[in-house]
Amino acid sequence: MSKGHLLMVGAGLSGAVIGRHLAEAGYRITVVDARDHVGGNCHTLRDPETGVLVHVYGPHIFHTDDEEVWDYVNRYETFLPYKNRVKATTGGAVYSLPVNLHTINQFFGKTMRPDEAHAFITEEQADTTIEDPQTFEEQAMRFVGKDLYEAFFKGYTTKQWGCHPSELPASILKRLPVRFNYDDNYFFHRFQGMPETGYTAMVERILDHPGIEVKLETTFTRDEAGDYDHVFYSGPLDGWFDYEIGRLGYRTLDFERFTYDGDYQGCAVMNYGEEEVPFTRITEHKHFSPWESHEGSVCYREFSRAAEPGDIPYYPIRQVKEKAMLSDYVKLAEGTQGVSFVGRLGTYRYLDMDVTIREALDTARGYLERAEKGAPVPAFFTAPL
């Protein structure tokens, strides 16, 4: 006998993981999504022309230090080894990212050892007059200096965010953007890989449970919430309230898809650092599945712009104006009964896939704990502010 009927709005990672956990606990689960597929923005699809497994909404590379999350995704899909090695075209040359010892030596025409490069960057390049970086530009200038900043960060960031890096907070550039060795693996995490048959296949397996009903091409309206014991909503937070305070700011991506007979660029991701080049990067999707072999190739040129109504929102802007509006929406949400806001859109935060899954697992467990005690269920299991 079902413990209750719960609704997941959104068939991405949040809705799938929460729904599966609660279905296994004895709840009846309905999952709805306006799109014609599960998986949200990590949707993958086999291209009929080339056979390449395409990341339809742009590349998603799985990386985590969370062993439970790694074990979780491997329960539903085989993850094969994959290291994200990004290249960048700037100033008429191709370099390795993140900025590492090879990049530094190539860029400056030197053959420095690690300690020599460290001294060169910190003593001759970095702007040490900036003691407490407040902006993205100051953060980059403080750690790598003007030359590397302008070659690799300034133009790319301006295109990605639609404003000058001096208008962005330093927090966007989270880690020190330089390595003094030849490690060109973009991520630091212990566990890194790609799903052998794609993310969509993985999400379909997560949702494959007798207690779960999935309804695609189904638009949810707030009036339906009363038909369920509780709603987990992974749509836009402001959308739940019909944008009554205003629209939270997002960046969206436009993709210019093209095919190529052969190998177009020899790597999965090529960044373009110069502002004069209108796109931020080109991704070549067959390189995201290096265990496969394809004669043809599918590539995307990525263009970033401000999201308009009807666009797919990708990156929350979260500048001062948006944070003030977010605070007002959080207050509205906390006064709303019967719904919990989850995921990237529901909490208006940029989340990697592993963090999304971790929060979904914690949310499902938190709901079960409260349900057993008859305690109130919060609007947010993870605070968005």
Secondary structure, 3 states (H helix, E strand, C coil): CCCCEEEEECCCHHHHHHHHHHHHCCCEEEEECCCCCCCHHHCEEECCCCCCEEECCCCCCEEECCHHHHHHHHHHCCEEECCCCEEEEECCEEEEECCCHHHHHHHHCCCCCHHHHHHHHHHHHCCCCCCCCCEHHHHHHHHCHHHHHHHHHHHHHHHHHCCCHHHCEHHHCCCCCCCCCCCCCCCCCCEEEEECCCHHHHHHHHCCCCCEEEECCCCCCHHHHHHCCEEEECCCHHHHCCCCCCCCCEEEEEEEEEEEECCCCCCCEEEECCCCCCCCEEEEHHHHCCCCCCCEEEEEEEEEEECCCCCCCCEECCCHHHHHHHHHHHHHHHCCCCEEECHHHHCCCCCCHHHHHHHHHHHHHHHHHHHHHCCCCCCCCCCCC
